[in-house]
Amino acid sequence: MGMRTGAEMYANDAMVDKVVSTTLAVTGIIETVLSFTPFAPVSAAGATMAVTSALGMAAQKSFRGKL
């Protein structure tokens, strides 16, 4: 229940950053694959989700100061 050291906070922050980045990247890949399906609603949903994933990745990097 004490204070965490800077190293502990940095390690936790790095782990969260990797999880978020990986999740957004995998989501973008899945949605890009969906956008190539011939069924229009699935294709549109896939394209929309891929754009959303890319925006989320940019926001995450901007928030973390890695742009």
C-alpha positions in Angstrom: 0.0 0.0 0.0 3.0 2.3 -0.3 4.1 4.6 -3.1 5.3 2.9 -6.3 8.8 3.7 -7.6 9.3 5.5 -10.9 10.6 2.3 -12.4 7.4 0.4 -11.4 5.2 3.1 -12.8 7.2 3.2 -16.0 7.0 -0.6 -16.4 3.3 -0.5 -15.9 2.8 2.3 -18.3 4.9 0.6 -21.0 2.8 -2.6 -20.6 -0.4 -0.7 -21.0 1.0 1.1 -24.0 1.9 -2.3 -25.6 -1.5 -3.8 -24.9 -3.4 -0.8 -26.4 -1.1 -0.6 -29.4 -1.3 -4.3 -30.1 -5.1 -4.3 -29.7 -5.5 -1.4 -32.1 -3.2 -2.9 -34.6 -4.9 -6.3 -34.6 -8.3 -4.7 -34.8 -7.1 -2.7 -37.8 -5.8 -5.8 -39.5 -9.1 -7.7 -39.0 -11.2 -4.8 -40.2 -9.0 -4.4 -43.3 -9.6 -8.0 -44.2 -13.3 -7.5 -43.7 -13.3 -4.5 -46.0 -12.3 -6.8 -48.9 -15.4 -9.0 -48.6 -17.9 -8.7 -51.5 -20.9 -8.1 -49.2 -21.3 -4.3 -49.1 -22.4 -3.9 -45.4 -19.6 -6.0 -44.1 -17.1 -4.2 -46.4 -18.3 -0.8 -45.2 -18.2 -1.8 -41.5 -14.7 -3.2 -42.0 -13.5 0.0 -43.7 -15.1 2.2 -40.9 -13.5 0.1 -38.2 -10.1 0.2 -39.9 -10.3 4.0 -40.0 -11.4 4.1 -36.4 -8.5 1.8 -35.4 -6.0 4.1 -37.2 -7.4 7.1 -35.5 -7.3 5.3 -32.1 -3.6 4.4 -32.7 -2.8 8.0 -33.6 -4.6 9.3 -30.5 -2.7 6.8 -28.3 0.6 7.8 -29.8 -0.2 11.5 -29.4 -1.3 11.0 -25.8 1.9 9.1 -25.1 4.0 11.7 -26.9 5.4 9.3 -29.5 4.4 11.0 -32.7 
